[in-house]
């Protein structure tokens, strides 16, 4: 009596009750497919974030206020508030210009002042769109943030305070439909203020976490004129270092200049310098946490599937008590009975596992909520192993129960 | 009805061997403890030699089923010594008992006990699978055993497609396929109509005529009349043990 023999007896057991075996298999199938798909979505999200890092440029630094005082808190919502709240902090255009000092800041390539406004709604002939990111800046902002016009053109420095807007692809699609080219030259209303669309930005692609194309960029003057007012404070300063390799030097130079200008030290600093890449790294680790959570949910469904296998094997053992008695009477040893039932539960869970892997692959080949899932080979091996282990673990108890039956009791069982 | 087969060789072996197939000495079986204590077998001693056809008769509760379980190595005695084919079974572990059941004993049950949804030939071959016999030989021997009980034409049928008598013949073929030292039959005609019963009993008689050792548990006296020796049991003891020359083998063939 070898393993092939056990497998043949076990296969007979599996096929004896096809619907039941199929449903049990389905439990494992769903669990395995869920693990593969969810981990693939996690990996896909992480990929697109890495992609985005590349698109945003790895040499961009953002200087932002770290303390918000007075009525301007809304403007920096979402940014971490740290340091001494009692101190009034301003980032001014003078600060911005001071950073382009070729002597004090040799590693800074260019800078752009940034003001933002929250809750901006764009409307155009009945269509309306809540803009996720409304930015007022100078033309340098486009090159720092790696933005180019797909149709139309970007505004120039000559249009400093004209009511001109450059809109992202998402905004264009929402307001003008798929023919975003028709947007150029149209007048849209931003919170009721009229702006002429001069260009549509080339799409960067959504990442699932946020949409970089859901953006409206207007000249700094226009933004201050119509949204934020002419208070000297900027929301942030976008700084481009000369290359990704000199990010740290550029950051030190910025801090040196601003520390002197603001009369602060490292301990009392009222602004912070952040690296875009670092921000996205933080986002990546958030994604990883999310992936782990998703994986845990999938693992739970796999566990439930495993319990289903055990449940069915227990039913099978009870149902076939008599058969077990007969087999024992004609000479089956404990080992024979254990291997027969163990192989049976292995067959169920491995078939479920293999089918789950296939389903996982098929589903993962479609984008899910804007994310292109990336099936990780290790998850396939892992889930195959897990399905085999489930077969073993959840099969051992029922198989042992079967093997321990005394033949006379089993034969008497009706 | 019964064709010649390997069992014929056993006749010669019978003469040369004086070791009893079954040797029980003061065997007791006690179930339960305290108030619930039941003595199912009470110091039973019996020897069954090769080639004997023994009927064990008794009312229900007389201990005959317990005796069958012990003789069939399905249950261990509480006290006493049991030797099967010269081997002391009482000291064996579970694995050895499984081997003994596989190689030394052929079981025939009242309700046939075939594995459902499994072809007759596979049912017959099953003990050989547990005896680690190769697939090809297994099939040959299973077909030969089915032939020996006159069912070779039904080898591919499943139990549900066979009549009771045919199922019992498949069970007998399964019991014979490992060439055991003894056939152990528990009320083999209990679930059959009179015509099928007669056929099955004829088959047993014919097997006995070829030298098979048969132990049959029954409560029907006309069934017991086929045997060469009748052992009566009551309250866990043997109350009579008579050999009857009149019921010698082969008469019915």
Interface residues (C-beta under 8 A of the other chain):
Chain A: X1 X2 X5 X12 X16 X322 X323 X325 X326 X327 X328 X329 X330 X331 X332 X333 X334 X335 X336 X406 X407 X408 X411
Chain B: X69 X72 X74 X75 X94 X95 X98 X99 X101 X102 X103 X107 X109 X113 X114 X115 X116 X117 X118 X126 X127 X129 X130 X131 X132 X174 X178
